[in-house]
Amino acid sequence: MSPLSVEYGPDLVFVEIAPSERLAGILAVASVWSLDRDPNEILKQFGGVGSMIASLGIPEELCRTRLNGNAFHRSSFHLTVSHVIEDESITVRDGWDYIDNKCVYSKSSALPQSFAGFSGGGIWSVQVQRSKNTGKLSTGKAALVGASFYETPIENNIRYVRGHFIRSIYDLAWRNFERSQR
């Protein structure tokens, strides 16, 4: 199945929440991540080769709806595609930087034909630590490093989820937003 969206393109949308008496209510019921952070710090801490990344979304293909008389029950399964940043994962084109997250599935699990509904999902980088005492892995700090907008076709049982990367979301898009407000 071929994707229908443009392979490369600035299609980011941001919402600015102005300080107000309702801000606390919004923060209480919604996940909010501030984009007014230093892109160089985030790039240094979370955007290097070997950093663990995860693309998050809710593909419609994995949702189920059951009707029961006048009621219905809808189950939505969150999809997480994790990988590590490799040398070829980050590209720059027309001033925008992009991250490609490799989607590899095991032989016992088929790669979905589409991640419909995945666009706009966050791409997070997570610091992974190993306990010296137990040897167990745990997650540490995390940061939003991208916003997904495109899925590549499946080739050799691999698909990539492409997103705008750190400079695009923390610097370029933010500066363009600020300019548009003047």
C-alpha positions as CSV (number, residue, x, y, z in Angstrom):
1,M,0.0,0.0,0.0
2,S,1.5,3.4,-1.0
3,P,1.2,6.3,1.4
4,L,-1.1,9.1,0.2
5,S,0.6,12.0,2.0
6,V,3.6,14.0,0.8
7,E,6.8,12.3,1.7
8,Y,8.6,15.5,2.8
9,G,6.8,18.6,3.9
10,P,6.4,21.1,6.6
11,D,2.9,20.2,7.9
12,L,3.3,21.0,11.6
13,V,0.5,22.6,13.6
14,F,1.0,24.0,17.1
15,V,-1.4,25.3,19.7
16,E,-0.3,28.1,22.0
17,I,-2.0,28.1,25.4
18,A,-1.9,31.6,26.8
19,P,-1.6,32.0,30.6
20,S,-5.1,32.2,32.0
21,E,-7.3,31.0,34.8
22,R,-8.3,28.0,32.7
23,L,-4.7,26.9,32.1
24,A,-4.6,24.8,35.2
25,G,-7.7,22.9,34.1
26,I,-6.2,22.2,30.7
27,L,-3.0,21.0,32.2
28,A,-5.0,18.7,34.5
29,V,-6.8,16.8,31.7
30,A,-4.3,17.0,28.8
31,S,-0.8,16.0,28.0
32,V,1.1,19.2,27.3
33,W,4.7,19.5,26.2
34,S,6.3,23.0,26.0
35,L,8.2,23.8,22.8
36,D,10.1,26.8,24.2
37,R,13.1,24.7,25.1
38,D,16.7,25.0,23.9
39,P,17.0,22.8,20.8
40,N,20.7,22.4,21.3
41,E,20.3,21.0,24.7
42,I,17.6,18.5,23.6
43,L,19.7,17.5,20.6
44,K,22.7,16.9,22.8
45,Q,20.8,14.9,25.5
46,F,18.3,13.1,23.3
47,G,19.1,13.3,19.6
48,G,22.4,11.5,19.1
49,V,23.2,8.3,17.4
50,G,22.3,5.4,19.7
51,S,19.5,7.3,21.5
52,M,16.3,5.2,22.0
53,I,13.3,6.6,20.2
54,A,9.6,5.6,20.2
55,S,6.9,6.8,17.8
56,L,3.4,6.7,19.4
57,G,0.0,6.7,17.7
58,I,-3.4,5.0,17.5
59,P,-3.8,3.3,14.1
60,E,-7.4,2.7,13.2
61,E,-6.5,-0.7,11.8
62,L,-6.1,-2.0,15.4
63,C,-9.3,-0.4,16.9
64,R,-12.4,-2.5,17.6
65,T,-16.0,-1.4,18.1
66,R,-18.7,-3.8,19.5
67,L,-22.4,-2.9,19.5
68,N,-24.5,-4.0,22.4
69,G,-28.1,-2.9,21.9
70,N,-28.1,0.9,22.2
71,A,-24.6,1.1,23.5
72,F,-21.2,0.5,22.0
73,H,-17.8,-0.4,23.3
74,R,-14.7,0.9,21.5
75,S,-11.2,-0.4,22.2
76,S,-8.2,1.6,20.9
77,F,-4.8,0.0,21.0
78,H,-1.9,2.4,21.2
79,L,0.9,1.5,18.9
80,T,4.5,2.1,19.9
81,V,7.3,1.7,17.4
82,S,10.7,1.8,19.0
83,H,14.2,1.9,17.6
84,V,17.5,3.7,18.1
85,I,18.7,6.6,16.1
86,E,21.2,5.5,13.5
87,D,23.5,7.6,11.3
88,E,21.1,7.5,8.4
89,S,18.0,8.2,10.6
90,I,18.4,12.0,10.5
91,T,18.2,14.0,7.3
92,V,17.9,17.7,6.4
93,R,15.9,19.0,3.4
94,D,14.9,22.6,2.5
95,G,15.9,23.8,6.0
96,W,13.7,21.2,7.9
97,D,15.3,18.3,9.7
98,Y,13.6,14.8,9.7
99,I,13.9,11.7,11.8
100,D,13.0,8.2,10.4
101,N,12.0,5.6,13.0
102,K,12.5,2.1,11.7
103,C,9.6,-0.3,12.2
104,V,10.7,-3.9,12.3
105,Y,8.4,-6.7,13.5
106,S,9.2,-10.2,14.6
107,K,8.5,-13.1,12.3
108,S,5.5,-14.0,14.5
109,S,3.9,-10.6,14.1
110,A,3.0,-9.1,10.7
111,L,3.7,-5.5,10.0
112,P,0.3,-3.7,9.6
113,Q,-0.5,-2.6,6.0
114,S,-1.2,0.9,7.3
115,F,-0.7,2.9,10.4
116,A,-3.8,5.0,9.6
117,G,-4.3,7.6,12.2
118,F,-0.6,7.7,13.2
119,S,0.1,11.1,11.7
120,G,0.8,13.7,14.3
121,G,1.9,11.3,16.9
122,G,4.8,12.2,19.1
123,I,8.3,10.8,18.6
124,W,10.0,10.5,22.0
125,S,13.6,9.9,23.0
126,V,14.0,8.0,26.2
127,Q,17.2,7.5,28.2
128,V,17.6,3.8,29.2
129,Q,19.6,2.8,32.2
130,R,20.9,-0.5,33.5
131,S,21.0,-1.1,37.2
132,K,24.4,-2.0,38.4
133,N,22.9,-4.2,41.2
134,T,20.2,-6.1,39.3
135,G,21.2,-5.6,35.6
136,K,17.6,-4.7,34.8
137,L,16.8,-1.9,32.4
138,S,14.7,1.1,33.3
139,T,13.7,4.3,31.6
140,G,15.0,7.7,32.8
141,K,14.4,11.1,31.4
142,A,12.4,11.5,28.1
143,A,11.9,14.3,25.6
144,L,9.7,15.0,22.6
145,V,12.1,14.9,19.7
146,G,9.7,14.8,16.8
147,A,6.2,14.8,15.4
148,S,5.3,12.0,12.9
149,F,3.6,12.7,9.6
150,Y,4.4,10.0,7.1
151,E,4.8,6.3,6.8
152,T,7.0,4.8,4.1
153,P,5.9,1.7,2.1
154,I,7.0,-1.7,3.4
155,E,10.2,-2.9,1.9
156,N,12.0,-6.0,3.1
157,N,9.5,-6.2,6.0
158,I,10.6,-2.8,7.2
159,R,8.7,0.5,7.2
160,Y,9.8,3.9,8.5
161,V,7.7,6.4,10.3
162,R,9.0,9.9,9.3
163,G,8.7,12.9,11.5
164,H,9.9,16.5,11.9
165,F,12.9,16.4,14.2
166,I,14.3,18.6,17.0
167,R,15.4,21.7,15.1
168,S,12.1,21.8,13.1
169,I,9.8,21.6,16.1
170,Y,11.8,23.6,18.7
171,D,13.5,26.1,16.5
172,L,12.3,26.6,13.0
173,A,8.5,26.1,13.5
174,W,8.7,28.1,16.8
175,R,10.4,31.0,15.1
176,N,8.0,31.0,12.2
177,F,5.1,30.9,14.7
178,E,6.5,33.9,16.6
179,R,7.0,35.8,13.3
180,S,3.4,35.2,12.3
181,Q,2.2,36.7,15.6
182,R,3.8,40.1,15.0
